[in-house]
Amino acid sequence: MVLRGQEAQWQPETNLLTLRDRPTGSHKKLQVVAKESHYNSRTQVVELAGQIVVTLKSPSLQLKSEHVFWELKTDKIISDRPTQLVQFEPKNNTVSEQVTAQRVEVDLEQDTAHFQQQVNLISVKPAVEIAGSSLTWQYNNRLIVADKPVQLFHPQEQLTVTGNRGQLDLKREVATLEGGVKGLNQRNQSQLYADRLTWQIPTQILEAEGHVTYAQSDPPANLKGTKATGTLRDNRVVVYGGADRVETQIFPDS
């Protein structure tokens, strides 16, 4: 690791090196720019402050915050202030995902970023927005895991899916949610409740399992079963099971 700056102050008694006036830091995995940096040679922690930009070399990621700890021993970047993390497409350098959160911990060894408090992730492809209080992003694999209640929203389809936990595979464009799952199409107000739900984003097909309830307003219907599959945007849902173990199909009038 190399630190550079226009002004430096070294305090041997506290093992503290302070760099001011837009210091920079370079490492085999990243580059850093900030207003000020403090390096403790005993703990091997770099504290960065003011207009911080951390750029990871591979994959192409950029983190922006006002206060960051760079732990050299553990190979981690930790921000305890509002933070933005952006991933870029390697071919054309356009944004593929953008995340904001109140606290972020990036593990450079594991290629993961853990976000906490007011987390919002926007994906370009597939076009999905994710909100929650705790998300872990495996950015090399493009896999997002939520261990707490999470909401997924598809702007074009006006479809919102919520659950107590889940994951989104951006490569396969598939989301899986568990625990108190609800799918809502805001255009026609059709709703699907289940214990577990798989969402194939390109086709908008939902596959639900466990204590399934499907409701639609036009024409009015309310069905219960053990499984369901279909799309909420056009009210084409097939519900299986229920008290009479009968398959029920609901289609709009032609």
N, C-alpha and C positions, 0 to 999 in steps of 0.2 A: 504494500500500500504506500502511495506517495501523496503527500499533502503539499500544496503550493499556495502562496499568498503574497500580497504586497506588504503586509505588516505582520510581524510575529512577536510573541511574548512567551518566554520560557520560564517556568517556575519550578526549579529542581526539587524544592522541598515538598511540593504537592504532585510532582510528576505530571504537570499540566502544561500543554503547549496550546496557546491561543493564536489563531490566525484570523485577521480581519480584512475588509475591503475585497469582497467577492473571492474568497479562497476556493480552490478546487481540490478534489481528491480523485485519484485514479487507482484502479484495481483490475485484476484480470477479468472480473465479472461485471464491473460497473464503473461509471464516472459520476462525480458529485460536484454540484455548484451550490453555494449558499452565501449569505451575507457574512456569516461568522461561523467558525468551527473551533471546538475545544477537544483536544486529544489527550486522554489520560493513558500514559504509557504503562502504568501498573495494571489497570483493569482492561486495557486495550479496547476502549470504547471511544468513538468519535461522536460528540454531540454537535449537531448542526442546527442553526437557527436562521430564520428569515429567508423567504423566497427560495426555498430549497427545490432543486431539481435533481433527482436521481435517475440516471439512465442505465438500464441493464442492456448488455450487449447481445446476449442470446438467451431467450428470445427477446425481441425488441419491445421493451417495456419502459414506461416513464412514470415516475412517481413525483408528485408535487405536494408540498406541505410547508408549514411554518416551523415545525420542531420535529427533529428526527434523531434517534439514536442508532448508530451503526456499530453493532457488536462484532468485532473482528474474530473473537474466539468462537462464537456460536454461529457465525456467518448469517447474521440476521439484520434486517432493517426494520426498525420499530418507530411508528409515528403515533403520538398520543394527542394529535390535533386533527381537525378536519383535513382529509387527504383525498387526492384524486390519483387513481392509477389507470393508465391507458396502455392497451396493447395494440401494436401496429401489425398490419399485414406485411410479411417480409418481401413480397414481390413488388408491391406498388406503394408501400409506406402509408397506406390509409388506415384509419382507426377501425379495428375489428370489435373491441370491447372497451367499455369505459366504466369504471367503478368509483363511487364516492362513499366515504364512511368517516365516522368520528375517530376510529382507531384502526390501525393496520399493522400487521406483523408479516413481513416477507421473509420466508426461509429460503435462502439462496441455495442451500444444499439439497433441499427437498423439492425445489421449484414449486412452492406453494405460497399463497397469500391468504391470511386469515383476517377477515373484516368483522368489526363489531360496531354496533350502535348506528342506527339510521343508514343501513347499507342499501345502496341502489346500484344495480348493474344494468347497463344497456348493451345489448348485443346487436350487431348489424346483420349478421347472418348466422342463425336465423334471427329475424326481427322480434326479439323478446326482451321485455324489461322484468327485472327481478328485484324484489324488495324484501328485507328481513332485518333481523337484529344480529344474526351470526351466520356468516357464509365463509366457506373455505374454497378457494379457487386453485385448482391444479392447472396452472396456465399453460404448461407444455402440452398436457392432454386435453385442454379445453373442457375440463369437468368441474362443475360447481356443486358443492355439497352443503346442504342446510341442516343443521342439527336442532334448529328451533323453528317456530312458525314462519312460513315463507309464502310470498305471493308472486305469481308469474302472470304477466299481462302481454297479450298479443295485440298491438295497436290496430292493425289492419282488420283483423277478425273481430275486434272488440270482445275478446274472450279473456276472462280472468279465472285463474285456478289457484286455490289456496290449500295449504295443508300444514300439519304440525311439524313435518320434516320432509326432506326430499332431495332430489338431485337433478341436475340438468346437464346432459351430454351435448355440448355444442357441435361436436364433430358428427355425431349420429343424428342430431336434431330431435332428441327424445327427452322428455321430462317424466320423472316418476315421483309421485307424492304419496305420503302415508299419513294416517291419523286425522280424522275429521276433515276429509277432503271435500272441497266444493268447487264445482265448475259452473261458471255463470256466463252466458252470452248476453251482453248488455243490449244488443239490438232487439232481440225478441223475448228477452227475460226467461229463456229456458234454463233450467238448473239441473245439475246432477250431483248427488251426494254419494259418498262411498268411503270405505276404510282405506282403499288403495286405488290409485288411478295412474294409468300410463297414457301419455299424450304424445302422439306422433305429429310433430309440428308441421311438416310439409303438407300432409294430407288432412290435418286437423281432426284426425280420428282419436276418440277417447275410448279407453278400455278400462272399465271399472269393476272392482271386486269387493265383496263383503258389505252387507247391509246397504244395498244400493237403493236409492230413491231418485226417480226422474220426474220432473214437473215441467209443464209447459202451459202457456196461457192461451194459445191460439192454434188449434182448438184446445180447450181446457182438458188437461189430463194429469193424473198423478199415479205413478206406478212404483211398485216395490218389488225387489227381487234380490238375487244373490250375485248376478253379473249383468253387465250392460256394455254395449259397444255402439258407436255411431258418432255423428257430428251434431253439435248443438246449433250451428249456424243455420241449418235448414230443417231442424226438428226431426232428423232421421236417426232415431235411436232404437235399438233392439234391446229389450229387457228380458232376462232369463230368470226362471225360478220363481220364488215367492211361495205363498201358502199352498197354492195348487200345483206348484212345479210346472207352470205353463209358460211357454214363450209368448211374449206379447210384443207386437210391432206397432210403432206409432209413426205415421207418415202424414204430412200436410195434404190438404185437399188439392187435387190437380186442377 
